């Protein structure tokens, strides 16, 4: 299982970082570091279904070993040394019996899983990054693994300070911890536990799961020129594997680059990093992973299609954007920023602005039926395909021979068909913004 690979990778880094001999084993790490931190206390940091830590030990074992947790730990060691491998001892593996829901993973093939692999799988799972949707990510990156390890002791302290908060959420904690450590101004010595807020949920207070998009946004800021591979999965009553997903961090980083080009130095239009990170996505994590890779397109804003022309893309509604308060202006800039980054051309943003202004001027032409002009302008902005768009602009050109209209026809003809719905939506946004400012 990939959990054991990550666990072994971490052990190699741990030996190197903390000057341990190469013979320092996963079993030793589990005994000296992992068990005291994760399971010795009554509140546990992680949950592994059907493992001895999930089950009540016999009273005679508690008396023999001195405590409930020590008895559970001994039972785990006994199960691992017995050579009978299951998801209770080797995290992510199949169930031991044939009646369990994860028995579809059972096979008569001999994997020769040794004790070290079992201990490593626990360590690897403790380095998983939980994201919304019930999934977790494992990332084979040295800095990330060591940062997550540093967060374990802080999770234990967090639980000690907030005893009413649900325990066994190490993956969820890791999602928040990683996001914090990737911030430029993060200082572990000044870490404020109030930065991670528990929320009321089913069964009481719990740490809310981090948004997958926020984790990737933070990663793109830290590694702006790096492509990484994540392993995405879920371990529950039925194990789910999304597989190895390539994440194009430079592609996602384009949002910040275009933010700096387009919005910085424009009064009243500055988008902060936290605004970008707050972006809700159209795709959930599972859907984003479906193509085998994640880039800027997977970060499509959740409500963008409400404002795209009907028929241009699935679920497009053709609504006009309404400005009501400061939040709506931030939302407007976020939607526009993503489109500009996808089009990858700032000059198309300028062209969209010019087209919007020209359409507004066109609607105000004297000696023409205002209703007809408004309808033609609306039809142009609502065009769901390139042909309709050009047809409407041709009619406008017969009445308003402007270079900007000729230029946009030339640009649209050469534009990839996938980009057209985004470009015409950008015109719609610019039109709505200029209408508000001109009234």
C-alpha positions in Angstrom: 0.0 0.0 0.0 1.1 3.5 -0.7 0.7 4.3 3.0 3.7 2.1 3.8 5.7 3.6 1.0 5.2 7.1 2.5 5.8 5.8 6.0 9.2 4.3 4.8 10.0 7.5 3.0 9.4 9.5 6.1 11.5 7.1 8.2 14.4 7.6 5.8 14.0 11.4 6.2 13.6 11.1 10.0 16.8 9.1 10.4 18.7 11.7 8.3 17.2 14.7 10.1 17.5 13.4 13.6 20.8 11.5 13.2 19.4 8.0 13.6 21.3 4.9 12.5 20.1 3.2 9.4 19.1 0.3 11.5 16.5 2.5 13.3 13.3 0.7 12.4 9.6 1.5 12.0 8.9 -0.6 15.0 11.3 1.4 17.1 9.8 4.7 15.9 6.3 3.4 16.6 7.3 2.4 20.2 9.3 5.5 21.0 7.5 8.3 19.2 4.3 7.2 17.5 2.5 5.3 20.2 3.2 7.8 23.1 2.0 10.7 21.0 -1.0 9.0 19.2 -2.4 6.4 21.5 -1.1 6.5 25.0 -3.6 9.1 26.0 -7.3 8.3 26.3 -8.0 10.6 23.3 -6.3 9.1 20.2 -5.0 11.1 17.2 -6.0 8.7 14.5 -8.5 5.9 13.8 -7.8 2.6 12.1 -10.9 0.5 11.8 -10.9 -2.8 13.6 -7.4 -2.3 14.9 -6.7 -3.2 18.5 -6.8 0.5 19.3 -10.4 0.4 18.1 -11.3 -2.5 20.4 -11.6 -2.9 24.2 -8.8 -5.1 25.6 -9.4 -7.9 28.0 -9.3 -6.8 31.7 -6.5 -9.3 32.4 -4.4 -7.7 29.6 -5.0 -4.3 31.1 -3.8 -5.6 34.5 -0.9 -7.4 32.9 0.5 -4.4 30.9 -0.5 -1.6 33.3 -3.1 0.4 31.2 -5.7 0.1 28.5 -3.5 1.7 25.9 -0.5 -0.5 26.6 -2.7 -3.6 26.4 -4.0 -2.4 23.1 -0.5 -1.7 21.8 0.6 -5.2 22.8 -2.3 -6.7 21.0 -1.3 -4.8 17.9 2.2 -6.0 18.1 1.0 -9.6 18.6 -1.3 -9.3 15.5 1.5 -7.9 13.4 4.0 -10.5 14.5 1.5 -13.3 13.8 1.8 -12.6 10.1 -1.9 -12.3 9.5 -2.2 -9.1 7.5 -5.4 -7.1 7.3 -6.5 -3.5 7.3 -6.4 -3.6 11.1 -2.6 -4.0 11.1 -1.6 -2.8 7.6 -3.4 0.5 7.0 -5.3 0.5 3.7 -5.2 -3.2 3.2 -8.2 -5.5 2.8 -10.3 -6.8 5.7 -9.3 -10.0 7.4 -12.6 -11.9 6.8 -14.6 -12.5 3.6 -17.8 -11.0 5.0 -16.5 -7.4 5.4 -17.3 -4.6 3.0 -13.6 -4.3 1.8 -13.2 -8.0 1.0 -13.1 -7.1 -2.7 -9.5 -6.4 -2.1 -8.8 -10.0 -1.0 -6.6 -12.2 -3.1 -4.7 -15.5 -3.0 -1.6 -13.7 -4.1 1.2 -13.6 -1.5 2.4 -10.1 -1.0 5.0 -11.0 1.6 4.2 -8.1 3.8 6.6 -7.9 6.7 6.3 -6.3 10.1 8.2 -3.1 9.0 5.7 -2.5 6.2 2.9 -2.8 8.7 4.3 -0.2 11.1 5.3 2.0 8.1 1.7 2.0 6.9 0.5 3.5 10.2 3.1 6.2 10.0 2.2 6.9 6.3 -1.5 7.2 7.1 -0.7 9.7 9.9 0.9 11.9 7.1 -2.2 11.9 5.0 -3.8 15.3 4.3 -7.6 15.3 4.7 -9.7 17.4 2.4 -13.4 18.0 2.0 -15.4 15.3 0.4 -14.0 12.6 2.8 -10.8 12.1 0.8 -7.1 12.2 1.8 -3.9 12.9 -0.1 -0.5 11.6 0.3 2.3 13.7 -1.1 5.9 12.4 -1.6 7.7 15.6 -0.9 10.4 15.9 1.8 9.5 19.3 3.2 5.8 18.5 3.3 6.3 15.2 5.2 8.6 16.7 7.8 6.2 19.7 8.3 3.3 17.3 8.8 5.4 15.4 11.4 6.1 18.6 13.3 2.3 19.2 13.5 1.6 15.9 15.3 2.7 17.3 18.7 0.6 20.4 18.1 -2.5 18.3 17.4 -1.9 16.5 20.7 -1.6 19.9 22.5 -4.7 21.2 20.7 -6.8 18.3 22.0 -5.4 18.8 25.5 -6.5 22.5 25.3 -9.9 21.7 23.8 -11.1 18.5 25.5 -14.6 18.9 24.1 -13.4 18.6 20.5 -13.6 15.3 18.7 -10.3 13.3 18.6 -9.0 10.9 15.9 -8.8 13.6 13.2 -5.1 13.5 12.3 -5.8 13.7 8.5 -8.1 16.7 9.0 -5.6 18.3 11.3 -2.9 17.8 8.7 -4.9 19.7 6.1 -5.1 22.7 8.3 -1.5 22.4 9.6 -0.1 22.1 6.1 -2.0 25.2 4.9 -0.7 27.2 7.8 2.9 26.1 7.4 2.9 27.0 3.7 2.1 30.6 4.6 5.1 33.0 4.2 4.6 34.4 7.6 4.2 31.1 9.5 6.3 30.8 12.7 5.9 27.6 14.6 7.1 29.2 17.9 4.3 31.8 17.7 1.6 29.3 16.5 -1.8 30.3 17.8 -4.1 27.3 18.4 -7.1 29.6 17.9 -6.1 29.7 14.2 -7.8 26.3 13.9 -11.4 26.6 14.9 -13.6 23.7 15.8 -17.2 23.7 14.4 -20.4 22.1 15.6 -21.1 18.9 13.7 -22.8 15.6 14.0 -21.8 14.4 17.5 -20.4 17.7 18.8 -17.4 19.9 18.1 -14.9 18.8 15.5 -12.2 20.3 13.3 -13.9 21.1 9.9 -12.3 19.5 6.9 -10.0 21.8 4.8 -11.1 22.7 1.3 -9.0 20.8 -1.3 -8.7 23.9 -3.4 -7.2 25.9 -0.5 -4.5 23.3 0.1 -3.6 23.3 -3.6 -3.6 27.1 -3.7 -1.2 27.2 -0.8 1.0 24.5 -2.4 1.1 26.6 -5.7 2.3 29.6 -3.7 5.1 27.6 -2.1 6.1 25.6 -5.2 5.2 27.9 -8.1 7.3 26.1 -10.7 6.8 22.5 -9.5 4.5 19.7 -10.7 3.7 17.2 -8.0 1.9 13.9 -7.8 -0.6 13.2 -5.1 -2.2 9.8 -4.2 -5.9 10.4 -3.4 -8.0 7.9 -1.5 -10.5 7.3 1.2 -10.4 4.6 3.9 -13.7 3.8 5.5 -16.2 0.9 5.5 -15.4 0.6 1.8 -12.0 1.8 0.7 -11.9 4.1 -2.4 -8.9 4.8 -4.5 -8.8 7.8 -6.8 -5.3 7.0 -7.7 -2.2 9.0 -8.6 -3.1 12.5 -9.7 -0.7 15.0 -11.2 -1.1 18.5 -10.0 0.1 21.3 -12.2 1.0 23.9 -9.5 2.5 26.4 -12.0 -0.9 26.3 -13.8 -2.8 27.1 -10.6 -0.2 29.8 -9.7 -1.3 31.7 -12.9 -4.2 33.1 -10.8 -1.8 34.9 -8.6 0.4 36.0 -11.5 -2.6 37.5 -13.4 -3.9 39.0 -10.2 -0.6 40.9 -9.9 -0.8 42.0 -13.6 -4.4 43.0 -13.8 -5.7 43.9 -10.4 -2.8 45.3 -8.4 -2.5 49.1 -8.6 -6.1 49.4 -9.7 -8.0 51.4 -7.0 -10.7 49.3 -5.3 -9.8 46.2 -7.3 -7.1 44.5 -5.3 -7.6 40.8 -4.6 -5.7 39.5 -1.6 -4.4 35.9 -1.3 -7.1 35.0 1.1 -9.7 36.1 -1.4 -8.3 33.7 -4.0 -8.0 30.9 -1.4 -11.6 31.4 -0.4 -12.8 30.6 -3.9 -15.5 27.8 -4.0 -15.0 25.4 -6.9 -17.5 24.0 -9.3 -15.9 20.6 -9.1 -15.6 18.6 -5.9 -12.3 16.8 -5.2 -13.4 13.5 -6.7 -14.6 15.2 -9.9 -11.4 17.2 -10.1 -9.4 14.0 -10.0 -11.4 12.3 -12.7 -9.2 13.5 -15.5 -6.1 12.2 -13.9 -4.6 15.6 -13.4 -5.5 18.9 -11.7 -4.7 22.3 -13.0 -6.3 25.8 -13.3 -9.4 24.4 -15.1 -10.2 22.3 -12.1 -10.4 25.5 -10.0 -13.4 26.8 -11.9 -15.4 29.1 -9.6 -18.6 27.4 -8.3 -21.1 30.0 -9.5 -19.4 31.1 -12.8 -21.9 29.1 -15.0 -24.8 31.1 -13.6 -23.5 34.0 -15.7 -22.3 32.2 -18.8 -24.6 32.4 -21.9 -27.3 29.7 -21.9 -26.3 26.8 -24.1 -22.6 27.7 -24.1 -21.6 25.1 -21.5 -23.6 22.6 -19.4 -25.6 24.2 -16.6 -25.1 27.8 -18.0 -27.9 30.1 -16.9 -27.2 33.4 -18.6 -27.9 35.5 -15.6 -26.7 39.1 -15.4 -24.2 39.8 -12.6 -25.6 42.0 -9.9 -23.5 44.3 -7.7 -25.0 44.7 -4.2 -22.1 45.0 -1.7 -18.4 44.7 -1.2 -18.6 40.9 -1.2 -20.2 40.9 -4.6 -17.4 43.1 -6.0 -14.8 40.6 -4.7 -16.8 37.7 -6.2 -16.9 39.6 -9.5 -13.2 40.1 -9.5 -12.5 36.4 -8.6 -14.7 35.2 -11.5 -13.1 37.6 -13.9 -9.6 36.7 -12.7 -10.1 33.0 -13.3 -11.4 33.7 -16.8 -8.4 35.9 -17.7 -6.0 33.3 -16.3 -7.7 30.6 -18.4 -7.6 32.7 -21.6 -4.0 33.4 -20.7 -4.0 36.8 -22.5 -4.4 40.2 -20.7 -5.1 41.8 -24.1 -8.3 39.8 -24.3 -9.3 41.4 -21.1 -8.7 44.8 -22.6 -10.6 43.8 -25.7 -13.6 42.6 -23.7 -13.6 45.9 -21.8 -13.6 47.8 -25.1 -16.4 45.7 -26.6 -18.5 46.2 -23.5 -18.0 50.0 -23.7 -18.8 50.0 -27.4 -22.0 48.0 -26.9 -23.1 50.5 -24.2 -22.4 53.4 -26.6 -24.2 51.5 -29.4 -27.4 51.2 -27.2 -27.3 55.0 -26.8 -27.3 55.8 -30.5 -29.8 58.5 -31.4 -32.4 58.2 -34.1 -32.7 54.4 -33.7 -35.3 52.2 -32.0 -33.8 51.8 -28.5 -35.6 48.5 -28.0 -34.0 47.1 -31.2 -30.5 48.3 -30.3 -30.8 46.9 -26.7 -32.0 43.6 -28.1 -29.2 43.3 -30.6 -26.7 44.2 -27.8 -28.2 41.6 -25.5 -28.2 38.9 -28.3 -24.5 39.6 -28.9 -23.7 39.2 -25.2 -25.8 36.1 -24.9 -24.4 34.3 -27.9 -23.7 30.7 -27.0 -21.4 30.0 -30.0 -19.0 31.8 -32.2 -21.3 31.8 -35.3 -24.1 33.5 -33.5 -21.8 36.0 -31.9 -20.3 36.9 -35.3 -23.7 37.1 -36.9 -24.9 39.6 -34.3 -21.7 41.7 -34.5 -22.1 41.8 -38.3 -25.5 43.4 -37.9 -24.0 45.9 -35.5 -21.2 46.7 -37.9 -23.7 47.6 -40.5 -24.9 50.4 -38.2 -21.8 51.1 -36.1 -18.6 50.6 -38.1 -16.1 50.6 -35.2 -12.6 49.1 -35.3 -13.2 47.4 -31.9 -16.0 45.3 -33.4 -13.9 44.3 -36.4 -11.0 43.5 -34.0 -13.2 41.2 -31.9 -14.5 39.3 -34.9 -10.9 38.7 -36.0 -9.9 37.5 -32.5 -12.9 35.3 -32.0 -12.4 33.5 -35.4 -8.9 32.5 -34.4 -9.9 31.6 -30.8 -10.1 28.0 -29.6 -13.7 27.0 -29.4 -13.3 26.1 -25.7 -12.3 29.7 -25.0 -15.2 31.4 -26.6 -17.7 30.9 -23.8 -15.2 32.3 -21.3 -14.5 35.3 -23.5 -18.1 36.2 -24.1 -18.7 35.8 -20.3 -15.8 38.3 -19.7 -17.6 40.7 -22.0 -20.8 40.2 -20.0 -18.9 40.9 -16.7 -17.3 44.1 -18.2 -20.7 45.2 -19.5 -22.3 44.8 -16.1 -19.4 46.6 -14.3 -19.4 49.6 -16.7 -23.2 49.8 -16.6 -23.0 50.2 -12.8 -20.2 52.8 -13.0 -21.8 54.8 -15.8 -25.2 55.1 -14.1 
